[in-house]
Amino acid sequence: MSGYHIFSQFYDNLTFNVDYEKRADYLQSVLSLWGHESGLTLDLACGTGSMTLALKERGWDIFGVDGSQDMLSIAMDKAYDKGLSLLFLCQRMEELDLYGTIDTCISTLDSLNHITDKATLQAAFDKVALFMNPGGLFVFDVNTVYKHKKILGNNTFVYDTDEVYCVWQNSLKENNIINIELDLFEKADGVYTRHSERFKERAYEIDELKEMLKKAGFETLAVYHDMTTDALTDDSDRAVIVARIVEVKNKE
């Protein structure tokens, strides 16, 4: 993610329904299922750091990377408020450049859908593979093509919270790309201030993702329906993919 200056200010408020504690427990259970110790973990596209913090509090050796300075500023403030020492790096996913290797990489809440160019997503996979130790796991979730076509589509959603009134408008284009237009109305002292944000998301076919992972040197171990270890169904709205590094094919 890059930019998201206005969106970052309201992101946590608009994702109030996300249970990060349950998702952190789920990630731990997935790693345990595959007999994998988390080791040094990268939270890729960590946003405002809620997942990073939840896993840090569970004892994970974890750090976060995101392309938005505004998102990371909020993440650092949250870590400071909790008295947690955490490293956050401002880097785009496809330009990942770490100081050393990692044992695990996670990416949650559809972050990879924000990469709408297939070659750029491949570059991001290649970078994760480049910095991953032998046997390392890459666990990420994505919105499915079904969700883009049948749920998000050309629909409009309205969110009314104590901090902001948000009108979220989607426009479905070719290649399962959705143009997203946000109009955010912030209330202060009885007066509303309007802000706008624009970005895109793309849904990829699962087979496309598997092929890109293979090209980067990963083997796909499992594809689950969100927050379960059940197989993906035709109407699953989010997929969780577990991949293990086999061979780094794109060393620089």
PEGI-V190056 format. One record per residue. RES is the residue in three letters. PSI is psi in whole degrees, 0 to 359 (* if undefined). OMEGA is omega in whole degrees, -180 to 180 (none if undefined). Layout:
# PEGI-V190056
res | psi | omega
RES | PSI | OMEGA
RES | PSI | OMEGA
This chain:
# PEGI-V190056
res | psi | omega
MET | 138 | 174
SER | 152 | -178
GLY | 237 | 180
TYR | 39 | -177
HIS | 307 | -179
ILE | 315 | -177
PHE | 323 | -178
SER | 327 | -178
GLN | 334 | -175
PHE | 0 | -173
TYR | 310 | -178
ASP | 323 | 180
ASN | 324 | -178
LEU | 345 | 178
THR | 34 | -178
PHE | 336 | -177
ASN | 357 | 179
VAL | 123 | 179
ASP | 92 | -177
TYR | 329 | 180
GLU | 315 | 178
LYS | 322 | 179
ARG | 324 | 177
ALA | 317 | 177
ASP | 320 | 180
TYR | 315 | 179
LEU | 319 | 178
GLN | 320 | -178
SER | 325 | 178
VAL | 315 | 178
LEU | 319 | 179
SER | 320 | 180
LEU | 324 | -179
TRP | 12 | 175
GLY | 36 | -174
HIS | 129 | 173
GLU | 135 | -174
SER | 322 | -179
GLY | 212 | 177
LEU | 122 | -171
THR | 137 | 174
LEU | 127 | 170
ASP | 101 | -174
LEU | 129 | -174
ALA | 58 | -172
CYS | 348 | 179
GLY | 231 | -179
THR | 10 | 168
GLY | 10 | -177
SER | 318 | 179
MET | 320 | 178
THR | 313 | -179
LEU | 318 | -179
ALA | 321 | 179
LEU | 325 | 176
LYS | 319 | 180
GLU | 343 | 175
ARG | 6 | 176
GLY | 7 | 180
TRP | 144 | 171
ASP | 95 | -166
ILE | 150 | 173
PHE | 164 | -175
GLY | 148 | 175
VAL | 136 | 176
ASP | 154 | -179
GLY | 355 | -177
SER | 117 | 176
GLN | 324 | -179
ASP | 318 | 176
MET | 315 | -177
LEU | 328 | 177
SER | 318 | 177
ILE | 319 | 179
ALA | 317 | -179
MET | 322 | 177
ASP | 319 | -180
LYS | 320 | 178
ALA | 318 | 179
TYR | 316 | -179
ASP | 331 | 180
LYS | 0 | 180
GLY | 29 | -179
LEU | 136 | 176
SER | 112 | -176
LEU | 142 | 176
LEU | 130 | 174
PHE | 131 | -179
LEU | 138 | 178
CYS | 101 | 180
GLN | 144 | 172
ARG | 150 | -175
MET | 320 | -177
GLU | 355 | 179
GLU | 23 | -177
LEU | 130 | -179
ASP | 95 | -174
LEU | 165 | -180
TYR | 341 | -179
GLY | 196 | -176
THR | 163 | -178
ILE | 161 | 178
ASP | 334 | -177
THR | 145 | 171
CYS | 131 | 174
ILE | 153 | 173
SER | 118 | -170
THR | 168 | 176
LEU | 47 | 168
ASP | 23 | -178
SER | 322 | -178
LEU | 340 | 176
ASN | 342 | 180
HIS | 347 | 174
ILE | 108 | -173
THR | 352 | 178
ASP | 125 | -175
LYS | 320 | 179
ALA | 325 | 178
THR | 321 | 177
LEU | 320 | 177
GLN | 319 | 178
ALA | 323 | 178
ALA | 316 | 176
PHE | 318 | 180
ASP | 319 | -179
LYS | 318 | 177
VAL | 315 | 180
ALA | 320 | -177
LEU | 324 | -176
PHE | 10 | -176
MET | 135 | 177
ASN | 155 | 177
PRO | 133 | 180
GLY | 2 | -179
GLY | 154 | -179
LEU | 141 | 174
PHE | 114 | -178
VAL | 120 | -179
PHE | 160 | 176
ASP | 155 | 180
VAL | 149 | 168
ASN | 141 | -178
THR | 166 | 175
VAL | 321 | 178
TYR | 314 | -178
LYS | 318 | -180
HIS | 320 | -176
LYS | 320 | -170
LYS | 338 | -176
ILE | 306 | -179
LEU | 304 | 172
GLY | 227 | 178
ASN | 39 | -174
ASN | 161 | 177
THR | 136 | -180
PHE | 143 | -180
VAL | 131 | 178
TYR | 128 | -180
ASP | 104 | 180
THR | 177 | 180
ASP | 332 | -175
GLU | 331 | -173
VAL | 149 | 171
TYR | 121 | -172
CYS | 130 | 172
VAL | 116 | -174
TRP | 111 | -177
GLN | 128 | 180
ASN | 147 | 175
SER | 112 | -176
LEU | 127 | -179
LYS | 192 | 179
GLU | 159 | 179
ASN | 28 | 178
ASN | 33 | 176
ILE | 134 | 177
ILE | 125 | 170
ASN | 127 | -177
ILE | 127 | 177
GLU | 122 | 179
LEU | 130 | 169
ASP | 117 | -174
LEU | 127 | -179
PHE | 109 | -177
GLU | 128 | -178
LYS | 129 | 177
ALA | 125 | 180
ASP | 39 | 176
GLY | 4 | -179
VAL | 136 | 179
TYR | 133 | 173
THR | 129 | -177
ARG | 133 | 174
HIS | 155 | 179
SER | 147 | 178
GLU | 143 | 180
ARG | 134 | 173
PHE | 179 | -177
LYS | 157 | 172
GLU | 150 | 178
ARG | 138 | 173
ALA | 135 | 180
TYR | 146 | 172
GLU | 146 | -179
ILE | 320 | 179
ASP | 326 | 176
GLU | 315 | -179
LEU | 318 | 178
LYS | 318 | -179
GLU | 319 | 178
MET | 320 | 177
LEU | 317 | 179
LYS | 318 | 180
LYS | 327 | 180
ALA | 346 | 179
GLY | 14 | 179
PHE | 152 | 165
GLU | 134 | 179
THR | 119 | -179
LEU | 322 | -176
ALA | 153 | 171
VAL | 116 | -175
TYR | 155 | 165
HIS | 142 | -172
ASP | 133 | 175
MET | 21 | 178
THR | 177 | 168
THR | 25 | 176
ASP | 153 | 178
ALA | 150 | 177
LEU | 144 | 177
THR | 171 | -178
ASP | 335 | -179
ASP | 23 | 173
SER | 133 | -179
ASP | 340 | 179
ARG | 136 | 179
ALA | 142 | 174
VAL | 125 | -177
ILE | 131 | 178
VAL | 121 | -178
ALA | 145 | 180
ARG | 138 | 180
ILE | 134 | 178
VAL | 313 | -177
GLU | 129 | 177
VAL | 114 | -173
LYS | 358 | -173
ASN | 42 | 179
LYS | 143 | -179
GLU | * | none
